[in-house]
Amino acid sequence: MNERKQERRVGIVGPLILIALGVIFLLNNLEVLDWSLWAILLRLWPILLVAAGLDLMVGWRSVWGSLLALVLTLAVLAGVLWISEAGFTAQGAMDTVEISQPLEDVRRAEIVIDPGVGTLRIDSLADSRSLVEGTVQAGDEGALTRSFSAEGDTGTFELRTDASSFQPLAIGWTGQRLWALQLNETVALNLETHLGVGEMDLDLTGLDLDALRIDQGLGQATVILPEEGEFEGEIDGAIGQTIVVIPESLAVRILLDTGITAREMPEDYECREDVCTSPDYETADERVELQLGQAIGSLVVRH
């Protein structure tokens, strides 16, 4: 009899973790919690290994053992948060690096922006002789990789974070890494952005786009499309929320590729399975074809 009871005993740490993650996802979808919370949770994933180890070591023996494993897990979590926050405070704020790339004779450009983690903000730059201007918060200027080349009237500009500068235990890390950039609105752009963890706020209203490619790993991305143009775009999100704002003057056809995702589309769009189109798409002069992917989270398209 005792052996049967022993077999029926299960740890409670694992189920509680699953319940907690489910509650967080629910509160994200209800917009009670911000999706940026996952930037912190992702960096704390080794705690799951600690919890599993403690549950196997003491949690399966009895209910009291499970409670002890839960308390020890919370204690480890609190200690890690305290140590990492203290380390970040001692380190201080990130250095601010000025970015200014002259336009030269460029009329078309491919631009690749890859902060890795943090907050990325992009908007348009009017009446300027620069292709790209703005500021980047990084450990130092050596933590950035940037390049520019031109052939005729076509240029290529890349701005990336050096992976060796990452400090994944800093809780305030993503909030301190703010990239605020402006792109010349007179240049036809092939724009590509990548962000592993953090928040994107891309106001592309005044830009002249030839193509658009956006990758978001974990967090929230808000993309405002230009008011005119004819181009193809692809926006992919793994975990989090993607918001796409489409001006009334722009017709669109959307190809959807979603997993465990809440979808929200404008009421006047016609949707058949994974394809949604605006009412005037077939006859419009200014129109865009978008591929939107979201694995887990929320996908919102609105005017």
ZIMO-V587439 format. One record per helix or strand. SS is the DSSP state (a for helix, b for strand). FROM is the first residue (numbers start at 1). LEN is the number of residues. If there is no record, write none. Layout:
SS;FROM;LEN, SS;FROM;LEN
This chain:
a;2;7, a;13;17, a;37;7, a;46;14, a;63;29, b;95;8, b;108;18, b;130;9, a;141;3, b;144;8, b;154;8, a;163;3, a;173;4, b;178;7, b;188;16, b;208;17, b;231;15, b;251;14, b;270;3, b;275;3, b;287;16
